[in-house]
Amino acid sequence: MFRNDRGKRFQDVTTGGGFGQLQKGHAVSFADFDRDGDEDVFEVLGGAFPGDRYFSALLENPGHSNHWIGLRLEGQKSNRAAMGARVRVVVKDADGSLRTIHRVVNSGTSFGDAPFEIHAGLGASGKVMSIAVDWPAGGHQQFGAVARDGIYKLREGVDTPKLIRVQPFRFAKEAHNHNK
């Protein structure tokens, strides 16, 4: 597992983050499973045959003080899941500089999966200035500033993002570790 260090280099966090496994992995998914604003990791582990099973692993992100935004797109002319939509989030950092975060709505890769909900980390001081969506059916939509640390529904043809209220929760701590 590699961590992007501000776009300058990648840091190996496999051991420190507890990602290393001796088992064969078949899929990895990244999502905010506990709805606390950071992405957690789910790994499907074990052999290639059903009888050769091993416990899969859900690795909870311990979090940090950075901000984030979640976006759920809903197509009207485009497909309902908005698969293929291109999203640009313009963020203003503490030093006044603007940066653009690019995302595409998809389901992940061939060896994993991801929710259709877009998750974008904003950093320690990022403020969302605007959101632009290029819909799969060809339309373009521009949305204004929204509050950070929330999930918004963006519906094709509707000009106002709708805040979706979700309740974060804590995973129960397991009494024993199956990976040892």
C-alpha positions, -999 to 999 in steps of 0.1 A, spaced: 0 0 0 14 33 -10 4 67 4 6 98 -18 28 124 -1 14 157 -14 20 147 -50 58 146 -45 64 109 -38 48 77 -25 54 63 9 52 26 16 26 22 44 20 -15 40 33 -26 74 25 5 93 -11 5 82 -16 -32 87 -23 -39 51 2 -67 46 -13 -102 44 3 -136 38 -29 -148 21 -36 -144 -16 -59 -114 -22 -86 -113 -48 -101 -79 -45 -97 -46 -27 -124 -20 -22 -121 15 -8 -151 32 7 -163 52 37 -179 21 53 -184 38 87 -195 71 72 -170 92 92 -154 110 62 -124 88 55 -120 58 32 -117 24 48 -103 -7 30 -119 -41 25 -97 -70 12 -111 -103 -1 -85 -129 9 -79 -166 5 -75 -191 -23 -91 -192 -57 -115 -220 -48 -144 -218 -23 -130 -246 -1 -97 -227 2 -111 -198 23 -95 -173 46 -111 -145 65 -115 -113 45 -103 -81 62 -120 -48 68 -94 -22 78 -108 9 94 -91 41 86 -82 57 120 -90 91 105 -73 125 107 -83 161 109 -86 167 71 -118 176 54 -137 158 27 -168 158 5 -190 130 -8 -210 132 -40 -239 110 -52 -248 116 -88 -282 107 -102 -288 108 -139 -321 117 -155 -312 118 -193 -280 99 -185 -280 65 -168 -294 66 -133 -261 57 -116 -243 84 -137 -216 58 -147 -191 77 -168 -198 112 -154 -168 134 -150 -166 156 -119 -144 185 -111 -143 199 -76 -125 233 -72 -110 237 -37 -95 268 -21 -66 261 2 -55 281 33 -29 299 12 -56 312 -12 -45 289 -40 -71 270 -60 -67 233 -70 -90 210 -89 -98 175 -79 -109 152 -108 -131 121 -104 -150 98 -127 -181 78 -116 -173 41 -120 -174 9 -100 -137 4 -95 -113 -20 -112 -114 -56 -123 -100 -67 -90 -121 -47 -67 -152 -26 -65 -161 8 -53 -194 26 -45 -207 50 -72 -205 77 -46 -175 99 -52 -153 106 -22 -128 135 -24 -103 144 3 -99 182 7 -70 184 30 -66 202 63 -81 235 51 -98 229 18 -130 248 10 -152 237 -18 -157 266 -42 -175 249 -71 -184 215 -85 -188 208 -123 -203 177 -138 -201 164 -174 -229 140 -176 -227 108 -197 -256 119 -220 -237 151 -229 -249 177 -206 -228 200 -184 -238 213 -150 -221 238 -127 -228 239 -89 -216 266 -65 -199 264 -32 -210 237 -7 -200 230 29 -172 205 34 -175 173 54 -209 163 40 -224 141 13 -244 158 -15 -268 144 -41 -263 160 -75 -293 153 -98 -289 159 -135 -310 189 -144 -315 201 -108 -294 232 -100 -292 228 -62 -272 201 -44 -291 183 -17 -273 175 16 -277 139 26 -276 133 63 -257 102 74 -248 90 108 -212 80 114 -208 49 135 -180 28 151 -172 -7 142 -173 -31 172 -138 -41 182 -133 -78 177 -121 -99 207 -96 -118 186 -77 -114 153 -83 -142 127 -52 -131 108 -27 -143 135 
